[in-house]
Amino acid sequence: MTKTRVLFVCSSNTARSQMAEAFLKKYAGDRYEVFSAGLGPGPMNPLTTAVMEENGINMRDHYSKGIDGFLGNDFAFVIVVCSKAETVCPVFPDPCVRLYWPFDDPEYAKGSEEEKLVKFREVRDQIDAKIKQWLQESPA
């Protein structure tokens, strides 16, 4: 059986798209082949790793990837998780379904380490809920 291919895209592939990739793999990795990428990849944010590990998801093997490495590949779904990427994300060939799920960028959180963690947890929980909702509604 061929798995449905999904690509999550955000601006830097250091937080939101990484979280989405990890949650979809956790909940439905048997049905989906999941990837994530950024328009301008940067180093993985350590707070991403911390909040995902709070949910029992090991991010050790995750690393930031650029979208250029995925151009020309076939995906059933390309899911853009930030407004910046939505405006400049390349077009993928049909029959790709492009979805837009905007989430705040937790990397812009201000304040103490604990205040930043609060924002990362909030975004993590929103992404978790959206993945679960999509899986209930998804035809794949």
C-alpha positions as CSV (number, residue, x, y, z in Angstrom):
1,M,0.0,0.0,0.0
2,T,1.3,3.4,-1.0
3,K,1.3,6.0,1.7
4,T,-0.2,9.5,1.1
5,R,2.6,12.0,0.9
6,V,2.2,15.3,3.0
7,L,4.5,18.3,3.2
8,F,4.2,20.9,5.9
9,V,5.7,24.3,5.0
10,C,6.6,27.4,7.1
11,S,9.1,30.2,6.9
12,S,12.1,28.6,8.6
13,N,11.2,24.9,9.5
14,T,12.3,25.4,13.1
15,A,9.0,25.2,15.0
16,R,5.5,25.0,13.5
17,S,6.1,22.7,10.5
18,Q,8.4,20.5,12.6
19,M,5.6,20.1,15.2
20,A,3.0,19.3,12.5
21,E,5.3,16.7,10.9
22,A,5.9,15.0,14.2
23,F,2.2,14.9,15.2
24,L,1.1,13.5,11.9
25,K,3.8,10.8,12.1
26,K,2.8,10.0,15.6
27,Y,-1.0,9.7,14.9
28,A,-1.0,8.3,11.3
29,G,2.6,7.5,10.2
30,D,1.2,4.1,9.0
31,R,-1.0,6.0,6.4
32,Y,1.1,9.1,5.6
33,E,4.6,9.7,4.5
34,V,5.3,13.1,6.2
35,F,7.9,15.8,5.5
36,S,8.4,19.4,6.5
37,A,10.4,22.3,5.0
38,G,11.0,26.0,5.3
39,L,11.4,28.8,2.8
40,G,14.7,29.8,4.6
41,P,15.6,27.0,7.0
42,G,17.3,27.8,10.2
43,P,18.5,25.9,13.2
44,M,15.9,23.9,15.1
45,N,14.6,25.9,18.0
46,P,15.4,24.2,21.3
47,L,12.0,25.3,22.7
48,T,10.4,23.3,19.9
49,T,12.3,20.2,21.0
50,A,11.4,20.9,24.7
51,V,7.7,21.3,24.3
52,M,7.4,18.3,21.9
53,E,9.3,16.1,24.4
54,E,6.7,17.2,27.1
55,N,4.2,15.4,24.9
56,G,6.4,12.3,24.6
57,I,7.7,13.1,21.1
58,N,11.4,12.7,20.6
59,M,12.7,15.4,18.1
60,R,16.3,14.1,18.1
61,D,16.2,13.1,14.4
62,H,14.4,16.3,13.2
63,Y,16.4,18.9,11.5
64,S,15.5,22.0,9.4
65,K,15.2,21.5,5.7
66,G,14.7,23.9,2.8
67,I,11.8,23.7,0.4
68,D,14.1,23.6,-2.6
69,G,14.8,19.9,-1.8
70,F,11.2,19.1,-2.3
71,L,10.4,20.9,-5.5
72,G,9.5,18.5,-8.3
73,N,8.3,15.9,-5.8
74,D,4.7,14.7,-5.8
75,F,2.6,15.3,-2.7
76,A,-1.1,14.7,-2.1
77,F,-1.1,17.6,0.4
78,V,1.0,20.6,0.9
79,I,0.0,22.3,4.1
80,V,1.3,25.8,4.8
81,V,1.3,26.7,8.5
82,C,2.3,30.3,8.4
83,S,1.2,33.5,6.7
84,K,4.7,34.4,5.4
85,A,5.0,31.1,3.6
86,E,1.5,31.3,2.3
87,T,2.4,34.4,0.2
88,V,5.6,33.0,-1.3
89,C,5.3,29.2,-1.2
90,P,6.0,27.6,-4.6
91,V,3.3,25.9,-6.5
92,F,3.4,22.1,-6.5
93,P,2.0,20.2,-9.5
94,D,-1.5,18.7,-9.5
95,P,-3.1,16.6,-8.0
96,C,-1.6,18.3,-5.0
97,V,-4.1,19.8,-2.5
98,R,-2.8,22.9,-0.9
99,L,-4.2,23.8,2.6
100,Y,-3.5,26.9,4.7
101,W,-3.4,26.5,8.4
102,P,-2.0,29.7,9.9
103,F,-0.5,29.5,13.3
104,D,1.3,32.2,15.3
105,D,5.1,32.0,15.1
106,P,6.2,31.1,18.7
107,E,9.7,32.2,17.9
108,Y,8.5,35.8,18.1
109,A,7.4,35.3,21.7
110,K,8.9,37.9,24.1
111,G,9.8,37.7,27.8
112,S,11.4,35.2,30.0
113,E,12.2,31.6,29.1
114,E,9.0,30.5,30.8
115,E,6.9,33.1,29.0
116,K,8.3,31.9,25.7
117,L,7.6,28.3,26.7
118,V,4.0,29.2,27.3
119,K,3.7,30.5,23.7
120,F,5.4,27.4,22.3
121,R,3.0,25.1,24.2
122,E,0.0,27.1,23.0
123,V,1.0,26.8,19.4
124,R,2.0,23.1,19.9
125,D,-1.5,22.4,21.3
126,Q,-3.2,24.2,18.5
127,I,-1.3,22.2,15.9
128,D,-2.0,19.0,17.8
129,A,-5.7,19.7,17.8
130,K,-5.7,20.7,14.1
131,I,-3.9,17.5,13.1
132,K,-6.4,15.4,15.0
133,Q,-9.3,17.3,13.4
134,W,-7.9,16.9,9.9
135,L,-7.4,13.1,10.4
136,Q,-11.0,12.7,11.4
137,E,-12.1,14.6,8.2
138,S,-9.4,13.5,5.8
139,P,-10.3,11.1,3.0
140,A,-6.8,9.5,2.9
